[in-house]
Amino acid sequence: MGKASSLRSWLAAGALALAVAGCQSLGNNGLSNMSVDPDTGSEANIGSLTSVIERNPRDPAAYNVRGAAYGKAGEYKRALDDFNTALQLDPNFAPAYANRGLIHRLRGDTQEAFNDYSRAIQADPNYATAYVGRGTIYRQQGRLNEALSDYSTAVRLDPTDPQAFHNQGLAYQASGNHTAAIEAFTKAIGLSPLASEPFNGRGQSYMAIGDYKTALDDFDEAVKRDRNSYIAWTNQGQALEALGDRKKAFNSFARASTLNPRYQPAKEGMHRTSST
């Protein structure tokens, strides 16, 4: 593998790691269970990326990938420094704008994040990841039409991205279009069948249309994939409660409450389904 090809591979891995880490949602945790190397942000990996930079000090891709690794490790200041360097070397490098935007979003700098996602789109109008990132800001601000527009562009540009379909599902769900939401979550599941969150999201839409049995099937799949998701356990409890199985519902709520004692819906569910 040549040097340029190797750097492109590093770039793809780094961008994916950051995208997954930053996928946040209203009531779901994002596609955090997608297949991502858990060592992306390790000290050893960052050390090897530093060696790449030392051999290629003028290559923006090298800084972008190390920045992604720093972001995965939670070292946001160093991540921003690397993305800034990448953009100094190449002011039209869309992945660095998008990754820097994600770091800004994780730090709570929403306007800076929005600006960077928009810069990424300006630099490369075909860069799907930037539309997903900007769409998420729109969605979290309640600007659902703009969010759906960006997500629709993202899935058109990259119909193999489960995160784009998952977030599109969340936006449809928030707008009350549960039929479209179920379709989007189903596509996300087909592309990332080991992820818990699309099952959880689809189950919530089935709950909303009163199909409690199908919702329960999805929540069962969600907890199989992520035994530590207190949201999925709570949703499972709500489906069981709707189906009249109060004992099993209480057990699910109790599991959720054990995982997150402060999660009020789980506590309220335990109170409703308690036999005492």
C-alpha positions as CSV (number, residue, x, y, z in Angstrom):
1,M,0.0,0.0,0.0
2,G,1.4,3.4,-1.0
3,K,1.8,6.4,1.2
4,A,-1.1,8.3,-0.2
5,S,-3.4,5.2,-0.1
6,S,-2.3,4.6,3.5
7,L,-3.2,8.1,4.6
8,R,-6.6,7.8,2.9
9,S,-7.2,4.7,5.0
10,W,-6.2,6.5,8.2
11,L,-8.5,9.3,7.2
12,A,-11.5,7.1,6.7
13,A,-11.0,5.4,10.1
14,G,-10.5,8.7,11.9
15,A,-13.6,10.3,10.4
16,L,-15.7,7.3,11.3
17,A,-14.5,7.2,14.8
18,L,-15.5,10.8,15.3
19,A,-18.8,10.6,13.6
20,V,-19.9,7.7,15.7
21,A,-18.7,9.2,18.9
22,G,-20.6,12.4,18.1
23,C,-23.9,10.9,17.1
24,Q,-26.3,12.3,19.7
25,S,-30.1,12.3,19.7
26,L,-33.2,13.3,21.5
27,G,-33.9,10.2,23.6
28,N,-31.5,7.9,21.9
29,N,-27.7,7.6,22.3
30,G,-26.8,7.5,18.7
31,L,-25.1,4.7,16.7
32,S,-22.5,4.1,19.4
33,N,-22.4,0.3,18.8
34,M,-21.3,0.4,15.2
35,S,-18.1,-1.4,14.5
36,V,-15.3,1.0,15.4
37,D,-11.8,0.1,16.6
38,P,-11.8,0.7,20.4
39,D,-8.1,1.6,20.2
40,T,-8.7,4.6,17.9
41,G,-8.0,7.0,20.7
42,S,-5.3,4.9,22.5
43,E,-2.0,6.4,23.4
44,A,-0.3,3.8,21.1
45,N,-2.4,4.7,18.2
46,I,-1.9,8.4,18.7
47,G,1.9,7.7,18.9
48,S,1.8,5.9,15.6
49,L,-0.2,8.8,14.0
50,T,2.4,11.3,15.3
51,S,5.1,9.2,13.5
52,V,3.0,9.6,10.3
53,I,2.9,13.3,10.8
54,E,6.7,13.4,11.4
55,R,7.2,11.7,8.0
56,N,4.5,13.9,6.3
57,P,4.5,17.3,8.1
58,R,2.8,19.1,5.2
59,D,0.0,16.5,4.7
60,P,-3.4,17.8,6.1
61,A,-4.8,14.3,6.1
62,A,-2.3,13.2,8.7
63,Y,-3.2,16.0,11.1
64,N,-6.9,15.4,10.5
65,V,-6.6,11.7,11.4
66,R,-4.6,12.4,14.5
67,G,-7.2,15.0,15.4
68,A,-9.9,12.4,15.1
69,A,-7.9,10.1,17.4
70,Y,-7.5,12.9,20.0
71,G,-11.3,13.5,19.7
72,K,-12.0,9.9,20.3
73,A,-9.8,10.1,23.4
74,G,-11.6,13.2,24.7
75,E,-8.6,15.4,24.2
76,Y,-10.6,18.1,22.5
77,K,-8.0,20.9,22.7
78,R,-5.4,18.8,20.9
79,A,-8.0,17.7,18.4
80,L,-8.8,21.3,17.5
81,D,-5.1,22.1,17.2
82,D,-4.7,19.3,14.7
83,F,-7.8,20.2,12.7
84,N,-6.7,23.9,12.6
85,T,-3.3,22.8,11.3
86,A,-4.9,20.7,8.6
87,L,-7.0,23.6,7.5
88,Q,-4.0,25.9,7.5
89,L,-2.3,23.5,5.1
90,D,-5.5,23.0,3.0
91,P,-8.3,25.6,3.6
92,N,-10.6,23.5,1.4
93,F,-10.2,20.2,3.3
94,A,-13.9,19.3,4.0
95,P,-13.2,16.4,6.4
96,A,-11.2,18.6,8.8
97,Y,-14.0,21.2,8.9
98,A,-16.6,18.5,9.6
99,N,-14.4,16.9,12.3
100,R,-13.7,20.3,13.9
101,G,-17.4,21.0,13.8
102,L,-18.1,17.8,15.7
103,I,-15.6,18.8,18.4
104,H,-17.2,22.2,18.7
105,R,-20.6,20.5,19.1
106,L,-19.3,18.1,21.8
107,R,-17.9,21.1,23.6
108,G,-21.3,22.9,23.4
109,D,-20.2,25.5,20.9
110,T,-23.2,25.0,18.6
111,Q,-22.8,28.1,16.4
112,E,-19.1,27.3,15.8
113,A,-20.1,23.7,14.9
114,F,-22.8,24.9,12.5
115,N,-20.3,27.2,10.8
116,D,-17.8,24.5,10.3
117,Y,-20.3,22.0,8.9
118,S,-21.4,24.7,6.5
119,R,-17.8,25.4,5.5
120,A,-17.3,21.7,4.9
121,I,-20.3,21.7,2.6
122,Q,-19.1,24.8,0.8
123,A,-15.7,23.1,0.3
124,D,-17.2,19.9,-0.9
125,P,-20.9,19.9,-1.6
126,N,-20.8,16.1,-2.0
127,Y,-19.5,15.4,1.5
128,A,-22.3,13.6,3.1
129,T,-20.9,13.5,6.7
130,A,-21.1,17.3,6.9
131,Y,-24.9,17.3,6.0
132,V,-25.4,14.7,8.8
133,G,-23.6,16.9,11.3
134,R,-25.4,20.1,10.3
135,G,-28.7,18.2,10.2
136,T,-28.2,17.1,13.8
137,I,-27.8,20.7,14.9
138,Y,-31.0,21.6,13.1
139,R,-32.8,18.7,14.6
140,Q,-31.7,19.5,18.1
141,Q,-32.8,23.1,17.6
142,G,-36.3,21.9,16.5
143,R,-35.7,23.0,12.9
144,L,-37.0,19.8,11.5
145,N,-37.6,20.8,7.9
146,E,-34.0,22.0,7.6
147,A,-32.8,18.8,9.4
148,L,-34.8,16.6,7.0
149,S,-33.4,18.4,4.0
150,D,-29.8,17.9,5.2
151,Y,-30.4,14.2,6.0
152,S,-32.1,13.6,2.7
153,T,-29.1,15.1,0.9
154,A,-26.8,12.9,3.1
155,V,-28.6,9.6,2.3
156,R,-28.7,10.6,-1.4
157,L,-25.0,11.2,-1.5
158,D,-24.1,8.1,0.7
159,P,-26.9,5.5,0.8
160,T,-24.6,3.2,2.8
161,D,-24.4,5.4,5.9
162,P,-26.5,4.0,8.7
163,Q,-26.0,7.1,10.8
164,A,-27.6,9.3,8.2
165,F,-30.7,7.0,8.0
166,H,-30.9,6.8,11.9
167,N,-30.8,10.5,12.3
168,Q,-33.3,10.9,9.5
169,G,-35.6,8.6,11.4
170,L,-35.2,10.7,14.5
171,A,-36.2,13.8,12.6
172,Y,-39.2,12.1,11.1
173,Q,-40.2,10.8,14.5
174,A,-39.9,14.3,16.1
175,S,-42.2,15.6,13.3
176,G,-44.8,12.9,14.0
177,N,-44.3,11.1,10.7
178,H,-43.8,7.6,12.2
179,T,-44.3,5.7,9.0
180,A,-41.4,7.5,7.4
181,A,-39.4,7.1,10.7
182,I,-39.9,3.4,10.7
183,E,-38.7,3.2,7.1
184,A,-35.6,5.2,7.9
185,F,-34.8,3.2,11.0
186,T,-35.3,-0.1,9.1
187,K,-32.7,1.1,6.5
188,A,-30.3,1.9,9.3
189,I,-30.8,-1.6,10.8
190,G,-30.1,-3.2,7.5
191,L,-26.8,-1.3,7.2
192,S,-25.8,-1.7,10.8
193,P,-27.6,-4.7,12.2
194,L,-25.4,-4.9,15.4
195,A,-26.3,-1.4,16.5
196,S,-28.9,-1.1,19.4
197,E,-30.1,2.4,18.7
198,P,-32.0,2.0,15.4
199,F,-34.0,-0.8,17.0
200,N,-34.8,1.4,19.9
201,G,-35.8,4.3,17.7
202,R,-38.0,2.1,15.5
203,G,-39.6,0.6,18.6
204,Q,-40.5,4.1,19.8
205,S,-42.3,4.8,16.5
206,Y,-44.2,1.5,16.7
207,M,-45.2,2.5,20.3
208,A,-46.4,5.8,19.0
209,I,-48.8,4.1,16.4
210,G,-50.0,1.6,19.0
211,D,-48.2,-1.5,17.7
212,Y,-46.9,-2.5,21.1
213,K,-46.0,-6.1,20.2
214,T,-43.8,-5.1,17.3
215,A,-42.3,-2.3,19.5
216,L,-41.5,-4.9,22.2
217,D,-39.7,-7.1,19.6
218,D,-37.5,-4.1,18.7
219,F,-36.8,-3.2,22.3
220,D,-35.9,-6.8,22.9
221,E,-33.3,-6.6,20.1
222,A,-32.1,-3.3,21.4
223,V,-31.3,-4.6,24.9
224,K,-29.7,-7.7,23.4
225,R,-27.2,-5.5,21.6
226,D,-26.6,-3.1,24.5
227,R,-27.3,-4.5,27.9
228,N,-26.3,-1.2,29.5
229,S,-28.9,1.0,27.7
230,Y,-31.2,2.2,30.4
231,I,-33.3,3.9,27.7
232,A,-33.8,0.6,25.9
233,W,-34.7,-1.2,29.2
234,T,-37.2,1.6,30.0
235,N,-38.8,1.4,26.6
236,Q,-39.0,-2.4,26.9
237,G,-40.8,-1.9,30.2
238,Q,-43.2,0.6,28.7
239,A,-44.1,-1.9,25.9
240,L,-44.6,-4.7,28.4
241,E,-46.7,-2.5,30.5
242,A,-48.8,-1.5,27.5
243,L,-49.3,-5.2,26.7
244,G,-50.5,-5.9,30.3
245,D,-47.4,-7.8,31.6
246,R,-46.8,-5.7,34.7
247,K,-44.4,-8.1,36.4
248,K,-42.0,-8.2,33.5
249,A,-42.4,-4.5,33.0
250,F,-41.4,-3.8,36.6
251,N,-38.2,-5.9,36.1
252,S,-37.3,-4.0,33.0
253,F,-37.9,-0.6,34.7
254,A,-35.8,-1.9,37.7
255,R,-33.0,-2.8,35.4
256,A,-33.0,0.6,33.8
257,S,-33.1,2.3,37.2
258,T,-30.1,0.2,38.4
259,L,-28.2,1.4,35.3
260,N,-29.2,5.0,35.9
261,P,-30.8,5.7,39.3
262,R,-31.6,9.3,38.2
263,Y,-33.6,8.4,35.1
264,Q,-37.1,9.5,36.0
265,P,-39.1,7.5,33.4
266,A,-37.7,4.3,34.8
267,K,-38.5,5.3,38.4
268,E,-42.0,6.3,37.4
269,G,-42.4,3.0,35.6
270,M,-41.4,1.0,38.7
271,H,-43.9,2.9,40.7
272,R,-46.7,2.3,38.2
273,T,-46.0,-1.5,37.9
274,S,-45.1,-2.3,41.5
275,S,-47.2,-5.0,43.1
276,T,-47.1,-3.2,46.5
